[in-house]
Amino acid sequence: MFLSIALYLRRPKDAIEPKWGEGFISYSEKAYYENHIIAIINKWKEEGNQSENPLGTLLVIDLDKKALWVEDNGRINEDYYIEFPTATNCMFNNHNKIISLEKGRIILKNVDEEIAKKIPEKFSLMVSGIERFINITVIDTRQKGLKIPVSVITSKNLDDLNIPFVVTKDEYEQYIKSLANTFSSQNDKESTSSESLSELDKNKAAWKRIEKNLYKKIEKNVNKAGYELVFISAEPFLDFTGVHSSVMGYNSNFVIEILNRNPEVYADLGIIHLENDIWYAASRLPPKRTRSKREMKLEFVISPDGDISKTQEKQYIKQGREIFKKHFIPLNS
């Protein structure tokens, strides 16, 4: 009897695609921004002082624009750039100096490893809003990853604190002036390689156009299957023609607990670009090490505007299944 009730409660539902930017934040929206924040910070740390410019690769936090990005040679790395929703508030904390900022631009640089060991710093970026909480990210200069930050609220001028990791306004202006003479030669080099990069750039642009909708579609389909979304990751192929995505759903109904059943389900998605900004996603056979987990079978089509007729969807699913087999092993094949 309990099993029948559990199956009924987990029956497929008519799920509505989550709305971003209003009301309580959906998990797909939270995950989208968190994943980008982590990728940007890790990219900044990985680049370290490998850059040829005097300040190295920079991490820029613009509290007025509500944006975060990696910058090198005075240029924004478009692959590592994110703007937060206009309805959110951004706050930057420096834990060691006990300061908090809500306006302005903070620029962080990597410093010599020995200096970093002697003067470890910890910063945090908080992005939140009314009824909406996206993220608190701790930027720990000693290691990768996120930690729970200590809450500190005092306002001071960063430039006056002599923090080794912080680029002052004067330092940044001098740095930009020093780059002025090198831009023309760099442009010449880039123009010669633009043709070889054009196909990759097109693929990247196509991925960017559907990335948000992919997150929304995943949450909608997990809800439709009777679960609550609790985890998403999305890693594009090197050529951006496809994506690997890991998904986790959770069933919190009381009958599952009474029966002592595992409430967690997983989906290992393969996602491929078909044509005209149409992408196909389906559950694939997961790696051997994770096959003991309960798998969730998902299949859907993604487009930038979200408008696909039922007839078109069936055609794209048929097309997607054929191409999918060339890249992945379908689940339950």
Contacts in CASP RR format, 6 or more apart in sequence:
PFRMAT RR
TARGET T0000
AUTHOR 0000-0000-0000
METHOD contacts of the structure
MODEL  1
MFLSIALYLRRPKDAIEPKWGEGFISYSEKAYYENHIIAIINKWKEEGNQ
SENPLGTLLVIDLDKKALWVEDNGRINEDYYIEFPTATNCMFNNHNKIIS
LEKGRIILKNVDEEIAKKIPEKFSLMVSGIERFINITVIDTRQKGLKIPV
SVITSKNLDDLNIPFVVTKDEYEQYIKSLANTFSSQNDKESTSSESLSEL
DKNKAAWKRIEKNLYKKIEKNVNKAGYELVFISAEPFLDFTGVHSSVMGY
NSNFVIEILNRNPEVYADLGIIHLENDIWYAASRLPPKRTRSKREMKLEF
VISPDGDISKTQEKQYIKQGREIFKKHFIPLNS
2 255 0 8 1.000
2 258 0 8 1.000
2 259 0 8 1.000
3 255 0 8 1.000
3 259 0 8 1.000
5 255 0 8 1.000
6 253 0 8 1.000
6 255 0 8 1.000
6 256 0 8 1.000
6 259 0 8 1.000
6 261 0 8 1.000
9 251 0 8 1.000
9 253 0 8 1.000
9 255 0 8 1.000
10 225 0 8 1.000
10 226 0 8 1.000
10 227 0 8 1.000
10 251 0 8 1.000
10 253 0 8 1.000
11 226 0 8 1.000
12 224 0 8 1.000
12 225 0 8 1.000
12 226 0 8 1.000
13 223 0 8 1.000
13 224 0 8 1.000
13 226 0 8 1.000
14 224 0 8 1.000
15 220 0 8 1.000
15 221 0 8 1.000
15 223 0 8 1.000
15 224 0 8 1.000
16 220 0 8 1.000
17 216 0 8 1.000
17 217 0 8 1.000
17 219 0 8 1.000
17 220 0 8 1.000
18 26 0 8 1.000
18 28 0 8 1.000
18 29 0 8 1.000
18 216 0 8 1.000
18 219 0 8 1.000
18 220 0 8 1.000
19 26 0 8 1.000
20 26 0 8 1.000
20 28 0 8 1.000
20 29 0 8 1.000
20 85 0 8 1.000
20 212 0 8 1.000
20 216 0 8 1.000
21 29 0 8 1.000
21 85 0 8 1.000
21 87 0 8 1.000
21 132 0 8 1.000
22 87 0 8 1.000
23 131 0 8 1.000
23 132 0 8 1.000
24 131 0 8 1.000
24 132 0 8 1.000
25 131 0 8 1.000
25 132 0 8 1.000
25 133 0 8 1.000
25 134 0 8 1.000
26 216 0 8 1.000
26 219 0 8 1.000
27 219 0 8 1.000
27 228 0 8 1.000
27 229 0 8 1.000
27 230 0 8 1.000
27 232 0 8 1.000
28 215 0 8 1.000
28 216 0 8 1.000
28 218 0 8 1.000
28 219 0 8 1.000
28 229 0 8 1.000
28 232 0 8 1.000
29 134 0 8 1.000
29 215 0 8 1.000
30 133 0 8 1.000
30 134 0 8 1.000
30 135 0 8 1.000
31 215 0 8 1.000
31 231 0 8 1.000
31 232 0 8 1.000
32 211 0 8 1.000
32 212 0 8 1.000
32 215 0 8 1.000
32 232 0 8 1.000
33 82 0 8 1.000
33 84 0 8 1.000
33 127 0 8 1.000
33 134 0 8 1.000
33 135 0 8 1.000
34 134 0 8 1.000
34 135 0 8 1.000
34 137 0 8 1.000
35 232 0 8 1.000
35 233 0 8 1.000
35 234 0 8 1.000
36 68 0 8 1.000
36 82 0 8 1.000
37 68 0 8 1.000
37 82 0 8 1.000
37 125 0 8 1.000
37 127 0 8 1.000
37 135 0 8 1.000
37 137 0 8 1.000
38 137 0 8 1.000
38 145 0 8 1.000
38 146 0 8 1.000
39 80 0 8 1.000
40 59 0 8 1.000
40 68 0 8 1.000
40 69 0 8 1.000
40 70 0 8 1.000
40 80 0 8 1.000
40 81 0 8 1.000
40 82 0 8 1.000
41 59 0 8 1.000
41 137 0 8 1.000
41 139 0 8 1.000
41 145 0 8 1.000
42 144 0 8 1.000
42 145 0 8 1.000
43 57 0 8 1.000
43 70 0 8 1.000
43 77 0 8 1.000
43 80 0 8 1.000
44 57 0 8 1.000
44 58 0 8 1.000
44 59 0 8 1.000
44 70 0 8 1.000
44 80 0 8 1.000
44 108 0 8 1.000
44 110 0 8 1.000
45 110 0 8 1.000
45 144 0 8 1.000
47 56 0 8 1.000
47 57 0 8 1.000
47 70 0 8 1.000
47 72 0 8 1.000
47 110 0 8 1.000
48 56 0 8 1.000
48 57 0 8 1.000
48 110 0 8 1.000
49 56 0 8 1.000
49 57 0 8 1.000
49 110 0 8 1.000
49 111 0 8 1.000
49 112 0 8 1.000
50 56 0 8 1.000
50 57 0 8 1.000
51 57 0 8 1.000
51 72 0 8 1.000
51 73 0 8 1.000
52 73 0 8 1.000
53 72 0 8 1.000
53 73 0 8 1.000
53 74 0 8 1.000
53 175 0 8 1.000
53 179 0 8 1.000
54 175 0 8 1.000
54 178 0 8 1.000
55 109 0 8 1.000
55 167 0 8 1.000
55 171 0 8 1.000
55 172 0 8 1.000
55 175 0 8 1.000
56 72 0 8 1.000
56 109 0 8 1.000
56 110 0 8 1.000
57 70 0 8 1.000
57 71 0 8 1.000
57 72 0 8 1.000
57 109 0 8 1.000
57 110 0 8 1.000
58 70 0 8 1.000
58 71 0 8 1.000
58 72 0 8 1.000
58 74 0 8 1.000
58 107 0 8 1.000
58 108 0 8 1.000
58 109 0 8 1.000
58 167 0 8 1.000
59 68 0 8 1.000
59 69 0 8 1.000
59 70 0 8 1.000
59 71 0 8 1.000
59 107 0 8 1.000
59 108 0 8 1.000
59 109 0 8 1.000
59 139 0 8 1.000
60 67 0 8 1.000
60 68 0 8 1.000
60 69 0 8 1.000
60 70 0 8 1.000
60 71 0 8 1.000
60 76 0 8 1.000
60 105 0 8 1.000
60 106 0 8 1.000
60 107 0 8 1.000
60 108 0 8 1.000
61 68 0 8 1.000
61 90 0 8 1.000
61 92 0 8 1.000
61 105 0 8 1.000
61 106 0 8 1.000
61 107 0 8 1.000
61 108 0 8 1.000
61 125 0 8 1.000
62 68 0 8 1.000
62 69 0 8 1.000
62 104 0 8 1.000
62 105 0 8 1.000
63 90 0 8 1.000
63 91 0 8 1.000
63 92 0 8 1.000
63 101 0 8 1.000
63 102 0 8 1.000
63 103 0 8 1.000
63 104 0 8 1.000
63 105 0 8 1.000
63 106 0 8 1.000
64 103 0 8 1.000
64 104 0 8 1.000
64 105 0 8 1.000
65 83 0 8 1.000
66 83 0 8 1.000
66 84 0 8 1.000
66 85 0 8 1.000
66 86 0 8 1.000
66 88 0 8 1.000
66 90 0 8 1.000
66 127 0 8 1.000
67 81 0 8 1.000
67 82 0 8 1.000
67 83 0 8 1.000
67 84 0 8 1.000
68 81 0 8 1.000
68 82 0 8 1.000
68 84 0 8 1.000
68 125 0 8 1.000
69 76 0 8 1.000
69 77 0 8 1.000
69 80 0 8 1.000
69 81 0 8 1.000
69 82 0 8 1.000
70 76 0 8 1.000
70 77 0 8 1.000
70 80 0 8 1.000
70 81 0 8 1.000
71 77 0 8 1.000
71 107 0 8 1.000
73 179 0 8 1.000
73 182 0 8 1.000
73 186 0 8 1.000
74 175 0 8 1.000
74 176 0 8 1.000
74 179 0 8 1.000
79 204 0 8 1.000
84 90 0 8 1.000
84 127 0 8 1.000
84 134 0 8 1.000
85 132 0 8 1.000
87 129 0 8 1.000
87 130 0 8 1.000
87 132 0 8 1.000
88 127 0 8 1.000
88 128 0 8 1.000
88 129 0 8 1.000
88 132 0 8 1.000
88 134 0 8 1.000
89 102 0 8 1.000
89 127 0 8 1.000
89 128 0 8 1.000
89 129 0 8 1.000
90 102 0 8 1.000
90 125 0 8 1.000
90 126 0 8 1.000
90 127 0 8 1.000
91 100 0 8 1.000
91 101 0 8 1.000
91 102 0 8 1.000
91 125 0 8 1.000
91 126 0 8 1.000
91 128 0 8 1.000
92 100 0 8 1.000
92 101 0 8 1.000
92 102 0 8 1.000
92 106 0 8 1.000
92 123 0 8 1.000
92 124 0 8 1.000
92 125 0 8 1.000
92 126 0 8 1.000
93 99 0 8 1.000
93 100 0 8 1.000
93 101 0 8 1.000
93 123 0 8 1.000
93 124 0 8 1.000
93 125 0 8 1.000
93 126 0 8 1.000
93 149 0 8 1.000
93 151 0 8 1.000
93 152 0 8 1.000
93 153 0 8 1.000
94 121 0 8 1.000
94 122 0 8 1.000
94 123 0 8 1.000
94 152 0 8 1.000
94 158 0 8 1.000
94 161 0 8 1.000
94 163 0 8 1.000
95 121 0 8 1.000
95 122 0 8 1.000
95 123 0 8 1.000
95 124 0 8 1.000
95 149 0 8 1.000
95 150 0 8 1.000
95 152 0 8 1.000
96 120 0 8 1.000
96 121 0 8 1.000
96 122 0 8 1.000
96 163 0 8 1.000
97 156 0 8 1.000
97 161 0 8 1.000
97 163 0 8 1.000
98 152 0 8 1.000
98 154 0 8 1.000
99 152 0 8 1.000
99 154 0 8 1.000
99 155 0 8 1.000
99 156 0 8 1.000
99 158 0 8 1.000
99 161 0 8 1.000
100 152 0 8 1.000
100 153 0 8 1.000
100 154 0 8 1.000
100 155 0 8 1.000
101 155 0 8 1.000
101 158 0 8 1.000
106 158 0 8 1.000
106 166 0 8 1.000
107 166 0 8 1.000
107 167 0 8 1.000
107 172 0 8 1.000
108 123 0 8 1.000
108 139 0 8 1.000
108 165 0 8 1.000
108 166 0 8 1.000
108 167 0 8 1.000
109 165 0 8 1.000
109 166 0 8 1.000
109 167 0 8 1.000
110 165 0 8 1.000
111 141 0 8 1.000
111 164 0 8 1.000
111 165 0 8 1.000
115 164 0 8 1.000
116 141 0 8 1.000
116 142 0 8 1.000
116 164 0 8 1.000
116 165 0 8 1.000
117 142 0 8 1.000
119 164 0 8 1.000
120 140 0 8 1.000
120 141 0 8 1.000
120 142 0 8 1.000
121 141 0 8 1.000
121 163 0 8 1.000
121 164 0 8 1.000
121 165 0 8 1.000
122 138 0 8 1.000
122 139 0 8 1.000
122 140 0 8 1.000
122 141 0 8 1.000
122 147 0 8 1.000
122 149 0 8 1.000
123 138 0 8 1.000
123 139 0 8 1.000
123 141 0 8 1.000
123 165 0 8 1.000
124 136 0 8 1.000
124 137 0 8 1.000
124 138 0 8 1.000
124 139 0 8 1.000
124 149 0 8 1.000
125 135 0 8 1.000
125 136 0 8 1.000
125 137 0 8 1.000
125 139 0 8 1.000
126 135 0 8 1.000
126 136 0 8 1.000
126 137 0 8 1.000
126 149 0 8 1.000
127 134 0 8 1.000
127 135 0 8 1.000
127 136 0 8 1.000
128 134 0 8 1.000
136 148 0 8 1.000
136 149 0 8 1.000
137 146 0 8 1.000
138 145 0 8 1.000
138 146 0 8 1.000
138 147 0 8 1.000
138 148 0 8 1.000
138 149 0 8 1.000
140 147 0 8 1.000
141 165 0 8 1.000
158 166 0 8 1.000
158 168 0 8 1.000
159 166 0 8 1.000
159 168 0 8 1.000
159 169 0 8 1.000
159 170 0 8 1.000
167 175 0 8 1.000
200 239 0 8 1.000
200 240 0 8 1.000
203 239 0 8 1.000
203 240 0 8 1.000
203 241 0 8 1.000
203 273 0 8 1.000
204 240 0 8 1.000
206 240 0 8 1.000
206 273 0 8 1.000
206 277 0 8 1.000
207 236 0 8 1.000
207 240 0 8 1.000
207 242 0 8 1.000
207 243 0 8 1.000
207 273 0 8 1.000
209 277 0 8 1.000
209 304 0 8 1.000
210 277 0 8 1.000
210 279 0 8 1.000
210 302 0 8 1.000
210 303 0 8 1.000
210 304 0 8 1.000
211 234 0 8 1.000
213 302 0 8 1.000
213 303 0 8 1.000
213 304 0 8 1.000
213 306 0 8 1.000
214 234 0 8 1.000
214 243 0 8 1.000
214 245 0 8 1.000
214 271 0 8 1.000
214 279 0 8 1.000
214 281 0 8 1.000
214 302 0 8 1.000
215 232 0 8 1.000
215 234 0 8 1.000
217 281 0 8 1.000
217 300 0 8 1.000
217 302 0 8 1.000
218 229 0 8 1.000
218 232 0 8 1.000
218 245 0 8 1.000
218 247 0 8 1.000
218 269 0 8 1.000
218 281 0 8 1.000
218 298 0 8 1.000
219 229 0 8 1.000
219 232 0 8 1.000
221 298 0 8 1.000
221 300 0 8 1.000
222 228 0 8 1.000
222 229 0 8 1.000
222 247 0 8 1.000
222 249 0 8 1.000
222 267 0 8 1.000
222 296 0 8 1.000
222 298 0 8 1.000
223 229 0 8 1.000
225 265 0 8 1.000
225 296 0 8 1.000
225 298 0 8 1.000
226 251 0 8 1.000
227 249 0 8 1.000
227 250 0 8 1.000
227 251 0 8 1.000
227 265 0 8 1.000
227 296 0 8 1.000
228 249 0 8 1.000
228 250 0 8 1.000
228 251 0 8 1.000
228 252 0 8 1.000
229 247 0 8 1.000
229 248 0 8 1.000
229 249 0 8 1.000
229 250 0 8 1.000
230 248 0 8 1.000
230 249 0 8 1.000
230 250 0 8 1.000
231 246 0 8 1.000
231 247 0 8 1.000
231 248 0 8 1.000
231 249 0 8 1.000
232 245 0 8 1.000
232 246 0 8 1.000
232 247 0 8 1.000
233 245 0 8 1.000
233 246 0 8 1.000
234 243 0 8 1.000
234 244 0 8 1.000
234 245 0 8 1.000
234 271 0 8 1.000
235 243 0 8 1.000
235 244 0 8 1.000
235 245 0 8 1.000
236 242 0 8 1.000
236 243 0 8 1.000
237 243 0 8 1.000
237 244 0 8 1.000
241 272 0 8 1.000
241 273 0 8 1.000
242 270 0 8 1.000
242 271 0 8 1.000
242 272 0 8 1.000
242 273 0 8 1.000
242 279 0 8 1.000
242 327 0 8 1.000
243 269 0 8 1.000
243 270 0 8 1.000
243 271 0 8 1.000
243 272 0 8 1.000
243 279 0 8 1.000
244 268 0 8 1.000
244 269 0 8 1.000
244 270 0 8 1.000
244 271 0 8 1.000
245 267 0 8 1.000
245 268 0 8 1.000
245 269 0 8 1.000
245 270 0 8 1.000
245 271 0 8 1.000
245 281 0 8 1.000
246 266 0 8 1.000
246 267 0 8 1.000
246 268 0 8 1.000
246 269 0 8 1.000
247 266 0 8 1.000
247 267 0 8 1.000
247 268 0 8 1.000
247 269 0 8 1.000
247 296 0 8 1.000
247 298 0 8 1.000
248 264 0 8 1.000
248 265 0 8 1.000
248 266 0 8 1.000
248 267 0 8 1.000
249 264 0 8 1.000
249 265 0 8 1.000
249 266 0 8 1.000
249 296 0 8 1.000
250 263 0 8 1.000
250 264 0 8 1.000
250 265 0 8 1.000
251 263 0 8 1.000
251 265 0 8 1.000
252 263 0 8 1.000
256 263 0 8 1.000
257 263 0 8 1.000
262 294 0 8 1.000
264 293 0 8 1.000
264 294 0 8 1.000
265 293 0 8 1.000
265 294 0 8 1.000
265 295 0 8 1.000
265 296 0 8 1.000
266 286 0 8 1.000
266 290 0 8 1.000
266 293 0 8 1.000
266 294 0 8 1.000
266 295 0 8 1.000
266 296 0 8 1.000
267 283 0 8 1.000
267 295 0 8 1.000
267 296 0 8 1.000
267 297 0 8 1.000
267 298 0 8 1.000
268 283 0 8 1.000
268 284 0 8 1.000
268 285 0 8 1.000
268 286 0 8 1.000
268 287 0 8 1.000
268 290 0 8 1.000
268 295 0 8 1.000
268 331 0 8 1.000
269 281 0 8 1.000
269 282 0 8 1.000
269 283 0 8 1.000
269 284 0 8 1.000
269 298 0 8 1.000
270 281 0 8 1.000
270 282 0 8 1.000
270 283 0 8 1.000
270 284 0 8 1.000
270 324 0 8 1.000
270 327 0 8 1.000
270 328 0 8 1.000
271 279 0 8 1.000
271 280 0 8 1.000
271 281 0 8 1.000
271 302 0 8 1.000
272 279 0 8 1.000
272 280 0 8 1.000
272 320 0 8 1.000
272 323 0 8 1.000
272 324 0 8 1.000
272 327 0 8 1.000
273 279 0 8 1.000
274 280 0 8 1.000
274 316 0 8 1.000
274 319 0 8 1.000
274 320 0 8 1.000
274 323 0 8 1.000
277 303 0 8 1.000
277 304 0 8 1.000
278 301 0 8 1.000
278 302 0 8 1.000
278 303 0 8 1.000
278 308 0 8 1.000
278 316 0 8 1.000
279 301 0 8 1.000
279 302 0 8 1.000
279 303 0 8 1.000
280 301 0 8 1.000
280 302 0 8 1.000
280 316 0 8 1.000
280 317 0 8 1.000
280 319 0 8 1.000
280 320 0 8 1.000
280 321 0 8 1.000
280 323 0 8 1.000
280 324 0 8 1.000
281 298 0 8 1.000
281 299 0 8 1.000
281 300 0 8 1.000
281 301 0 8 1.000
281 302 0 8 1.000
282 298 0 8 1.000
282 299 0 8 1.000
282 300 0 8 1.000
282 320 0 8 1.000
282 321 0 8 1.000
282 324 0 8 1.000
282 328 0 8 1.000
282 330 0 8 1.000
282 331 0 8 1.000
283 295 0 8 1.000
283 296 0 8 1.000
283 297 0 8 1.000
283 298 0 8 1.000
283 299 0 8 1.000
283 330 0 8 1.000
283 331 0 8 1.000
284 324 0 8 1.000
284 328 0 8 1.000
284 329 0 8 1.000
284 330 0 8 1.000
284 331 0 8 1.000
285 291 0 8 1.000
285 328 0 8 1.000
285 329 0 8 1.000
285 330 0 8 1.000
285 331 0 8 1.000
285 333 0 8 1.000
286 293 0 8 1.000
286 295 0 8 1.000
286 331 0 8 1.000
295 331 0 8 1.000
297 331 0 8 1.000
297 332 0 8 1.000
299 317 0 8 1.000
301 308 0 8 1.000
301 313 0 8 1.000
301 316 0 8 1.000
301 317 0 8 1.000
308 316 0 8 1.000
321 330 0 8 1.000
324 330 0 8 1.000
END
